[in-house]
Amino acid sequence: MSILFTGRATGAAAKKIGLLRRFIMFWLNHARQAVASLGELWRTPSASILTIAVLGVSLTLPATLHLLVKNMQQISSSFTQAAEISLYIREQTPANQVQSLVTILQADRDVAEVIFVSKQQAMTEFQQISGFGAALNYLESNPLPDLIRVLPKNTAPQAAEALLQRLSSERIVDFAKLDIDWLTRLNAIVSMLQQAVAIIALLLLSAVLLIVGNTIRLSIMNKKDEIEVMKLVGATDAFIQRPFLYTGVWFGIFGGLLAFLVVELMLWWLQGAISNVTALYQSDFTLMAMSFREFIGLLLIAVLLGLAGSYLSVRRHISAIEPTGP
Amino acid sequence: MLQFDQVSKSYPGGFVALDRISFRLEKGEMAFLTGHSGAGKSTLLKLISLIERPSAGRVLINDIELSRIKRSQIPYVRRDVGIIFQNHRLLMNHTVFDNVALPLVIEGFTGKEMVKRVHAALDKVGLLDKVRCLPATLSGGEQQRVGIARAVVNKPPLLLADEPTGNLDPDLSKDTMRVFEAFNQVGVSVLVATHDLGLVARMKYRTLTLKHGRMINDGLLQYQEPV
């Protein structure tokens, strides 16, 4: 394209090349420039490694926190019996009425499981685990009520609460109890952690943006003379920008990979300690590592941040460099 | 090809670098621009390459007024004007080939076509054997010729040179001017800014002389041998 001389065919347009070939050349050029940017990083290894290390550490923290929240959620979701409802049956209720309530509850759509504990069963159990043993034999009558334990299908606090309200209105139910407080507390803590993680992640990700932006700014300043020369021989800002944008993308890729490696290393390191703890709690908890999708997500975020950081930088600084004289 | 119409350029602070300059350079014409340092030669070249904009008057290339060129179009204008710099302005950490290929890469040339053109340009300035060298390993005159090859590699219709012989000995200066003449003979308009009056007079080309921002001579320069 020549503005001054109509008919002066310049550049690649001078040669008649097909659309497909031009399309291929376009991607080929981009690939070549991407490799050239990689080579540029390779030529200044110490500076590149430092930047990548900083990016890696900055990305490691949000990734770790994300895994922490994920595992917390796994723990909290394993406590389904937390939302177990205990229905205490009125004294002197005939057994057949209790049985029919059990049958009704078993058919209930909101109920996952019904366990009937008769007062005799309860007494036996109590004698076994309380340690009072024979002392309880001195009681004149069994003071324990019949008990129906109901496991709601939906274990979310609100849903369990609603079921509790409904069941406590049953005629033969003396009162219904739901140990829900600590569940709501756990949920609140998990959601608080999630928000804290979101904020910290946001801060660290903006740090990544700024680090990439600043690194690219420095490398633009280092190449000020080169950029002036390129402008003098007719390079557009877009052309000059491209290698720097690719540098940002490479920073993102390497930073993301480093973060992934560090997280994996940390998980591997912690695995032993965590299994010790979970063994003490007799839980079958296993530490969840990063899934493939999460790994891709981490890389994608890193690359986007690298690109955005370098874009912000080149937009400001490359147009500011103007050649001052022949 | 190139036309200045009552062009003035003054800088903040009141310094007038160019004062109502008018001249015309025809297609395929070669001319020298002379004057002492500070006479306005560099400013005039900067107006053509759009590094500076005039304070008043019009600069036209091929009857297109440069003041109408938007900032985003400047790179495309510069591709039509080959510029040779006094201090060469080469990319010192790239090979001679990369330096000369730069304008072609910018325009999207690739592969064999690019190599062909770079070799042709280097051949014209006699540096084909230095294609893989770094500029730092070349002499001043060779570096200057690499700059010339870069300026002509995409065959611009207009060629500007700012003190191309500034750092060269007389023989090399003469060779450099011969290269410009060769380009001129294939139809390129050439404007060479220099203060080497002896060389200018021997070359017998039209000469524009600036003094304190004014054009004081337009035509052949009369040369007096130093007594």
Chai-1 contact restraints between the chains, C-beta under 6 A:
chainA,res_idxA,chainB,res_idxB,connection_type,confidence,min_distance_angstrom,max_distance_angstrom,comment,restraint_id
A,M1,B,Y76,contact,1.0,0.0,6.0,A-B,restraint_1
A,S2,B,D80,contact,1.0,0.0,6.0,A-B,restraint_2
A,I3,B,Q73,contact,1.0,0.0,6.0,A-B,restraint_3
A,I3,B,Y76,contact,1.0,0.0,6.0,A-B,restraint_4
A,I3,B,V77,contact,1.0,0.0,6.0,A-B,restraint_5
A,L4,B,I61,contact,1.0,0.0,6.0,A-B,restraint_6
A,L4,B,N62,contact,1.0,0.0,6.0,A-B,restraint_7
A,L4,B,I64,contact,1.0,0.0,6.0,A-B,restraint_8
A,L4,B,D80,contact,1.0,0.0,6.0,A-B,restraint_9
A,F5,B,N62,contact,1.0,0.0,6.0,A-B,restraint_10
A,F5,B,D80,contact,1.0,0.0,6.0,A-B,restraint_11
A,F5,B,P157,contact,1.0,0.0,6.0,A-B,restraint_12
A,T10,B,E107,contact,1.0,0.0,6.0,A-B,restraint_13
A,G11,B,E107,contact,1.0,0.0,6.0,A-B,restraint_14
A,G11,B,G108,contact,1.0,0.0,6.0,A-B,restraint_15
A,A12,B,G108,contact,1.0,0.0,6.0,A-B,restraint_16
A,A12,B,F109,contact,1.0,0.0,6.0,A-B,restraint_17
A,E226,B,L91,contact,1.0,0.0,6.0,A-B,restraint_18
A,V229,B,R89,contact,1.0,0.0,6.0,A-B,restraint_19
A,V233,B,L102,contact,1.0,0.0,6.0,A-B,restraint_20
A,V233,B,P103,contact,1.0,0.0,6.0,A-B,restraint_21
A,G234,B,P75,contact,1.0,0.0,6.0,A-B,restraint_22
A,G234,B,R78,contact,1.0,0.0,6.0,A-B,restraint_23
A,G234,B,R79,contact,1.0,0.0,6.0,A-B,restraint_24
A,G234,B,I106,contact,1.0,0.0,6.0,A-B,restraint_25
A,A235,B,P75,contact,1.0,0.0,6.0,A-B,restraint_26
A,A235,B,I106,contact,1.0,0.0,6.0,A-B,restraint_27
A,T236,B,P75,contact,1.0,0.0,6.0,A-B,restraint_28
A,F239,B,I106,contact,1.0,0.0,6.0,A-B,restraint_29
A,P323,B,I51,contact,1.0,0.0,6.0,A-B,restraint_30
A,G325,B,S42,contact,1.0,0.0,6.0,A-B,restraint_31
A,P326,B,L45,contact,1.0,0.0,6.0,A-B,restraint_32
A,P326,B,I83,contact,1.0,0.0,6.0,A-B,restraint_33
A,P326,B,F85,contact,1.0,0.0,6.0,A-B,restraint_34
A,P326,B,D162,contact,1.0,0.0,6.0,A-B,restraint_35
